[in-house]
């Protein structure tokens, strides 16, 4: 008999049962139209998504299902297309709305316009929709790259927002802004500025 409070002993049968349960949990989705719809709605319940991004996710499940379960990949692809069209018609998917909201969010985080375009494209949005969204967005949503670079530098404590070793880290800070898609002149103005508030006012007026 085990001592009071001690864990019960587990034998080989318990380990085998746990292994079987784990294998069942890892079993990939069998991509029926109903299962694909459930997967799509579960995802959309947690995240907003563009139709192209959701299609890629679902097609990954279709491809895996065809490989593991032998389901028909072309029938799965057709089911995905019908589902995307139905969700769009119901307003659950709305690429224009997604693009506007994502634009505002990315600029608020300090993303350059080049990075915004890349991020929106990575979400499966068409290039013409991206450009239309940028052209039609209000001025506050789009802003300027100078304002966005200042926001990014503040968030990452670069340049004038450093508390120490600013001069030694200048080249590294310039490179950090460059990797975010800001041109050299914009990066230089931010990293070398001594009065971020005045530069922000200049950015807003520009």
Residue frames as qw, qx, qy, qz and C-alpha x, y, z in Angstrom:
[[0.000, 0.890, 0.456, 0.000, 0.00, 0.00, 0.00],
 [0.395, 0.502, -0.046, 0.768, 1.34, 3.43, -0.84],
 [0.260, -0.286, -0.480, 0.788, 1.90, 5.99, 1.88],
 [0.104, 0.826, 0.512, -0.210, -0.85, 8.56, 2.50],
 [0.063, 0.895, -0.066, -0.437, -0.51, 11.51, 0.15],
 [0.306, -0.376, 0.690, 0.537, 1.84, 9.73, -2.26],
 [0.546, 0.397, -0.323, -0.663, 0.96, 9.42, -5.93],
 [0.909, 0.054, 0.375, -0.174, -0.45, 6.05, -7.07],
 [0.391, -0.351, 0.714, 0.462, 1.99, 3.90, -8.96],
 [0.663, 0.572, -0.060, -0.479, 1.51, 3.81, -12.71],
 [0.722, -0.117, 0.646, 0.219, 2.30, 0.72, -14.70],
 [0.228, -0.122, 0.656, 0.709, 3.11, 0.14, -18.40],
 [0.143, 0.578, 0.774, 0.217, -0.58, -0.05, -19.26],
 [0.055, -0.867, -0.291, 0.401, -1.12, 3.49, -17.96],
 [0.208, -0.552, 0.390, 0.707, 1.77, 4.78, -20.04],
 [0.218, 0.159, 0.804, 0.530, 0.46, 3.03, -23.16],
 [0.078, 0.754, 0.652, -0.033, -3.00, 4.53, -22.61],
 [0.108, -0.822, -0.030, 0.558, -1.55, 8.01, -22.24],
 [0.242, -0.306, 0.611, 0.688, 0.46, 7.54, -25.42],
 [0.186, 0.435, 0.813, 0.339, -2.65, 6.46, -27.31],
 [0.002, 0.859, 0.441, -0.259, -4.54, 9.52, -26.06],
 [0.173, -0.679, 0.243, 0.671, -1.72, 11.82, -27.15],
 [0.238, -0.027, 0.755, 0.611, -1.66, 10.20, -30.59],
 [0.130, 0.660, 0.731, 0.115, -5.42, 10.63, -30.93],
 [0.077, -0.863, -0.196, 0.458, -5.12, 14.30, -29.97],
 [0.188, -0.544, 0.455, 0.680, -2.43, 14.85, -32.58],
 [0.456, 0.349, 0.765, 0.293, -4.48, 13.19, -35.32],
 [0.007, -0.140, 0.218, 0.966, -4.94, 15.86, -38.01],
 [0.511, 0.383, 0.300, -0.709, -8.34, 17.10, -39.08],
 [0.379, 0.267, 0.817, 0.343, -10.22, 15.03, -41.65],
 [0.035, 0.255, -0.095, -0.962, -11.15, 17.85, -43.99],
 [0.121, 0.581, 0.788, 0.164, -14.88, 17.47, -44.55],
 [0.015, 0.602, 0.227, 0.765, -16.83, 20.66, -45.32],
 [0.576, -0.745, -0.268, -0.203, -18.34, 20.55, -41.84],
 [0.768, -0.400, -0.106, 0.489, -14.97, 20.11, -40.13],
 [0.435, 0.260, 0.122, 0.853, -13.43, 22.93, -42.17],
 [0.205, -0.722, -0.250, -0.612, -16.27, 25.25, -41.19],
 [0.704, -0.675, -0.207, 0.074, -15.84, 24.39, -37.52],
 [0.708, -0.154, -0.007, 0.690, -12.11, 25.05, -37.78],
 [0.224, 0.479, 0.197, 0.826, -12.69, 28.38, -39.54],
 [0.394, -0.767, -0.247, -0.442, -15.22, 29.58, -36.98],
 [0.767, -0.526, -0.168, 0.326, -12.99, 28.55, -34.07],
 [0.568, 0.058, 0.062, 0.819, -10.16, 30.58, -35.59],
 [0.014, 0.557, 0.246, 0.793, -12.35, 33.61, -36.31],
 [0.570, -0.738, -0.345, -0.108, -13.73, 33.46, -32.79],
 [0.690, -0.511, -0.043, 0.510, -10.19, 34.18, -31.55],
 [0.350, -0.323, 0.304, 0.825, -8.69, 36.29, -34.34],
 [0.499, 0.745, 0.073, -0.437, -9.75, 38.69, -37.04],
 [0.572, -0.136, 0.661, 0.466, -8.51, 37.49, -40.42],
 [0.364, 0.499, -0.353, -0.703, -8.36, 38.40, -44.07],
 [0.912, 0.228, 0.118, -0.322, -9.95, 35.94, -46.47],
 [0.647, 0.577, -0.496, 0.056, -6.61, 35.08, -48.09],
 [0.056, -0.488, 0.767, -0.413, -5.02, 34.27, -44.74],
 [0.712, -0.058, 0.520, -0.469, -7.95, 32.09, -43.66],
 [0.867, 0.417, -0.147, -0.230, -7.89, 30.31, -47.02],
 [0.401, 0.574, -0.689, 0.185, -4.18, 29.49, -46.57],
 [0.342, -0.328, 0.740, -0.477, -4.83, 28.07, -43.09],
 [0.818, 0.144, 0.353, -0.430, -7.70, 25.92, -44.29],
 [0.767, 0.533, -0.332, -0.130, -5.85, 24.74, -47.38],
 [0.076, 0.533, -0.800, 0.264, -3.03, 23.59, -45.11],
 [0.583, -0.082, 0.674, -0.446, -5.59, 21.37, -43.34],
 [0.838, 0.424, 0.025, -0.343, -6.91, 20.12, -46.68],
 [0.514, 0.614, -0.599, 0.018, -3.42, 19.18, -47.86],
 [0.142, -0.385, 0.836, -0.365, -2.58, 17.42, -44.59],
 [0.731, 0.093, 0.473, -0.483, -5.90, 15.59, -44.61],
 [0.797, 0.500, -0.231, -0.248, -5.28, 14.35, -48.13],
 [0.346, 0.551, -0.740, 0.169, -1.87, 13.04, -47.12],
 [0.199, -0.242, 0.825, -0.470, -2.94, 11.41, -43.85],
 [0.570, 0.215, 0.622, -0.493, -6.54, 10.38, -44.47],
 [0.285, 0.118, 0.813, 0.494, -6.58, 10.06, -48.27],
 [0.289, 0.725, 0.473, -0.408, -9.32, 12.67, -48.67],
 [0.534, 0.588, 0.400, 0.458, -9.83, 14.40, -52.02],
 [0.354, -0.345, -0.064, 0.867, -7.71, 17.57, -52.06],
 [0.004, -0.208, -0.436, -0.875, -9.61, 19.12, -54.98],
 [0.388, -0.632, -0.616, -0.265, -12.94, 18.57, -53.22],
 [0.500, -0.566, -0.363, 0.546, -11.43, 20.09, -50.07],
 [0.248, -0.104, 0.149, 0.951, -10.22, 23.14, -52.01],
 [0.188, -0.433, -0.548, -0.690, -13.68, 23.62, -53.49],
 [0.487, -0.660, -0.568, 0.078, -15.22, 23.37, -50.00],
 [0.429, -0.399, -0.169, 0.793, -12.78, 26.01, -48.75],
 [0.072, 0.132, 0.339, 0.928, -13.71, 28.37, -51.60],
 [0.345, -0.574, -0.602, -0.435, -17.43, 27.95, -50.91],
 [0.534, -0.603, -0.466, 0.367, -16.89, 28.53, -47.20],
 [0.335, -0.214, -0.003, 0.918, -14.83, 31.69, -47.78],
 [0.094, -0.311, -0.458, -0.828, -17.50, 33.06, -50.12],
 [0.457, -0.623, -0.608, -0.183, -20.26, 32.30, -47.62],
 [0.513, -0.526, -0.341, 0.587, -18.39, 33.92, -44.71],
 [0.207, -0.046, 0.166, 0.963, -17.66, 37.00, -46.83],
 [0.226, -0.454, -0.560, -0.655, -21.30, 37.28, -47.92],
 [0.532, -0.655, -0.535, 0.048, -22.38, 37.10, -44.27],
 [0.040, -0.901, 0.149, -0.406, -19.93, 39.86, -43.33],
 [0.846, -0.504, 0.075, 0.160, -17.91, 37.58, -41.05],
 [0.645, -0.105, 0.280, 0.703, -14.97, 38.10, -43.38],
 [0.251, 0.950, 0.187, -0.013, -14.41, 41.64, -44.64],
 [0.756, 0.096, 0.041, 0.646, -11.06, 42.30, -46.23],
 [0.156, 0.697, 0.065, 0.697, -11.58, 46.07, -46.54],
 [0.557, -0.782, -0.006, -0.281, -12.46, 46.37, -42.85],
 [0.896, -0.298, 0.023, 0.328, -9.54, 44.15, -41.88],
 [0.606, 0.377, 0.040, 0.699, -7.13, 46.25, -43.96],
 [0.099, -0.796, -0.017, -0.597, -8.31, 49.53, -42.39],
 [0.714, -0.685, 0.044, -0.136, -8.07, 48.21, -38.84],
 [0.894, -0.109, 0.055, 0.432, -4.72, 46.56, -39.44],
 [0.421, 0.606, 0.012, 0.675, -3.33, 49.73, -41.00],
 [0.314, -0.822, 0.064, -0.470, -4.28, 51.79, -37.97],
 [0.864, -0.496, 0.077, 0.046, -2.86, 49.20, -35.58],
 [0.835, 0.133, 0.047, 0.532, 0.46, 48.85, -37.42],
 [0.254, 0.690, -0.039, 0.676, 1.01, 52.61, -37.70],
 [0.528, -0.780, 0.064, -0.330, 0.23, 53.02, -33.99],
 [0.903, -0.343, 0.114, 0.230, 3.02, 50.51, -33.29],
 [0.172, -0.800, 0.387, 0.425, 5.48, 52.50, -35.40],
 [0.713, 0.160, 0.598, 0.329, 5.54, 50.49, -38.63],
 [0.021, -0.392, 0.386, 0.835, 6.81, 52.21, -41.75],
 [0.689, 0.423, 0.009, -0.588, 4.56, 52.31, -44.81],
 [0.460, 0.428, -0.752, -0.199, 6.86, 49.79, -46.48],
 [0.017, -0.088, 0.942, -0.324, 6.40, 47.45, -43.52],
 [0.542, 0.269, 0.423, -0.675, 2.65, 48.07, -43.48],
 [0.662, 0.436, -0.357, -0.493, 2.42, 47.04, -47.14],
 [0.347, 0.314, -0.884, 0.018, 4.48, 43.91, -46.47],
 [0.201, 0.014, 0.833, -0.515, 2.46, 42.93, -43.40],
 [0.629, 0.335, 0.221, -0.666, -0.87, 43.42, -45.16],
 [0.617, 0.424, -0.562, -0.351, 0.31, 41.40, -48.15],
 [0.145, 0.236, -0.936, 0.216, 1.48, 38.64, -45.80],
 [0.408, 0.161, 0.668, -0.601, -2.09, 38.46, -44.47],
 [0.352, 0.308, 0.849, 0.247, -3.33, 37.56, -47.93],
 [0.256, 0.786, 0.289, -0.482, -4.69, 40.95, -48.97],
 [0.651, 0.551, 0.341, 0.396, -4.60, 41.88, -52.64],
 [0.449, -0.101, 0.026, 0.888, -2.16, 44.62, -53.62],
 [0.040, -0.470, -0.364, -0.803, -4.87, 46.80, -55.14],
 [0.523, -0.722, -0.431, -0.138, -6.89, 46.63, -51.91],
 [0.628, -0.405, -0.194, 0.636, -3.81, 47.60, -49.91],
 [0.275, 0.100, 0.176, 0.940, -3.18, 50.64, -52.08],
 [0.259, -0.603, -0.463, -0.595, -6.85, 51.62, -52.02],
 [0.608, -0.651, -0.418, 0.175, -6.89, 51.36, -48.23],
 [0.516, -0.279, -0.068, 0.807, -3.83, 53.60, -47.93],
 [0.106, 0.280, 0.330, 0.895, -5.27, 56.11, -50.38],
 [0.384, -0.595, -0.457, -0.538, -8.68, 56.27, -48.70],
 [0.585, -0.442, -0.544, 0.407, -7.60, 56.08, -45.04],
 [0.149, -0.975, -0.119, -0.116, -7.92, 59.22, -42.94],
 [0.322, 0.765, -0.396, 0.392, -4.81, 61.25, -42.24],
 [0.504, -0.622, 0.488, -0.349, -4.53, 60.12, -38.62],
 [0.963, -0.038, 0.262, -0.055, -4.50, 56.45, -39.62],
 [0.804, 0.497, -0.066, 0.321, -1.80, 56.86, -42.27],
 [0.478, -0.815, 0.132, 0.299, 0.35, 59.54, -40.64],
 [0.421, 0.808, -0.412, -0.007, 3.93, 60.01, -41.79],
 [0.876, 0.100, -0.386, 0.270, 6.94, 57.73, -41.69],
 [0.205, 0.484, -0.447, 0.723, 8.70, 60.30, -39.51],
 [0.584, -0.425, 0.238, -0.650, 5.95, 60.06, -36.88],
 [0.974, -0.076, -0.157, -0.145, 5.96, 56.26, -37.12],
 [0.681, 0.339, -0.458, 0.460, 9.76, 56.12, -36.79],
 [0.121, -0.499, 0.435, -0.740, 9.56, 58.25, -33.65],
 [0.823, -0.290, 0.081, -0.481, 6.92, 55.91, -32.24],
 [0.945, 0.101, -0.292, 0.106, 9.06, 52.88, -32.97],
 [0.423, 0.452, -0.483, 0.619, 12.18, 54.49, -31.50],
 [0.412, -0.483, 0.340, -0.694, 10.26, 55.37, -28.33],
 [0.936, -0.170, -0.037, -0.304, 8.92, 51.82, -27.99],
 [0.927, 0.125, -0.217, 0.280, 12.36, 50.28, -28.48],
 [0.470, -0.833, 0.089, 0.276, 14.25, 53.02, -26.60],
 [0.731, 0.268, 0.226, 0.586, 16.45, 53.96, -29.54],
 [0.315, 0.559, 0.100, 0.760, 18.39, 57.16, -30.17],
 [0.102, -0.490, 0.222, -0.837, 17.09, 60.08, -28.06],
 [0.773, -0.432, -0.090, -0.455, 15.07, 57.65, -25.93],
 [0.793, 0.046, -0.504, 0.339, 18.16, 55.82, -24.69],
 [0.524, -0.851, -0.034, -0.014, 19.24, 56.46, -21.13],
 [0.450, -0.691, 0.477, 0.304, 22.92, 55.73, -21.82],
 [0.508, -0.176, 0.704, 0.465, 25.52, 54.78, -24.47],
 [0.543, 0.718, 0.284, -0.331, 23.60, 56.69, -27.14],
 [0.248, 0.789, -0.448, -0.338, 26.62, 57.62, -29.27],
 [0.233, -0.353, 0.898, 0.123, 28.11, 54.13, -29.13],
 [0.433, 0.288, 0.851, -0.069, 24.85, 52.58, -30.30],
 [0.338, 0.576, -0.050, -0.743, 24.02, 55.11, -33.02],
 [0.285, 0.315, -0.749, -0.508, 24.84, 52.84, -35.97],
 [0.010, -0.160, -0.982, 0.097, 22.95, 49.96, -34.39],
 [0.258, 0.530, 0.532, -0.607, 19.92, 52.17, -33.83],
 [0.348, 0.507, -0.332, -0.715, 20.02, 53.44, -37.42],
 [0.200, 0.140, -0.923, -0.298, 20.14, 49.84, -38.62],
 [0.142, 0.312, 0.865, -0.365, 17.18, 48.93, -36.43],
 [0.387, 0.594, 0.217, -0.671, 15.04, 51.60, -38.10],
 [0.282, 0.445, -0.635, -0.565, 16.33, 50.54, -41.49],
 [0.016, -0.029, -0.998, -0.054, 15.20, 46.98, -40.89],
 [0.251, 0.508, 0.677, -0.469, 11.72, 48.33, -40.20],
 [0.428, 0.589, 0.581, 0.365, 11.59, 49.86, -43.68],
 [0.048, -0.950, -0.107, 0.289, 12.43, 53.49, -42.84],
 [0.646, 0.653, -0.068, 0.390, 14.70, 55.31, -45.27],
 [0.651, -0.020, -0.307, 0.693, 18.08, 56.54, -44.08],
 [0.043, 0.415, -0.048, 0.907, 17.14, 60.21, -43.85],
 [0.633, -0.558, -0.217, -0.491, 14.09, 59.48, -41.70],
 [0.861, -0.300, -0.326, 0.249, 16.13, 57.17, -39.48],
 [0.509, 0.180, -0.225, 0.811, 18.92, 59.73, -39.16],
 [0.197, -0.549, -0.032, -0.812, 16.54, 62.53, -38.18],
 [0.770, -0.531, -0.212, -0.283, 15.05, 60.40, -35.43],
 [0.867, -0.192, -0.259, 0.379, 18.23, 58.86, -34.05],
 [0.485, 0.175, -0.147, 0.844, 20.20, 62.13, -34.08],
 [0.189, -0.733, -0.227, -0.613, 17.47, 64.43, -32.78],
 [0.247, 0.086, -0.617, 0.743, 17.87, 66.15, -29.40],
 [0.354, 0.113, 0.367, -0.853, 14.25, 67.23, -29.03],
 [0.081, 0.219, 0.947, 0.220, 11.80, 64.41, -29.86],
 [0.172, 0.666, 0.583, -0.433, 8.79, 66.60, -28.98],
 [0.173, 0.676, -0.190, -0.690, 9.80, 69.22, -31.54],
 [0.033, 0.210, -0.848, -0.486, 10.46, 66.54, -34.15],
 [0.150, 0.405, 0.898, -0.089, 7.04, 65.01, -33.43],
 [0.224, 0.730, 0.288, -0.578, 5.40, 68.40, -33.97],
 [0.125, 0.532, -0.536, -0.644, 7.28, 68.70, -37.25],
 [0.073, 0.040, 0.968, 0.238, 6.12, 65.21, -38.24],
 [0.209, 0.576, 0.728, -0.307, 2.50, 66.05, -37.47],
 [0.222, 0.745, 0.021, -0.629, 2.64, 69.24, -39.48],
 [0.046, 0.410, -0.723, -0.554, 4.20, 67.43, -42.40]]
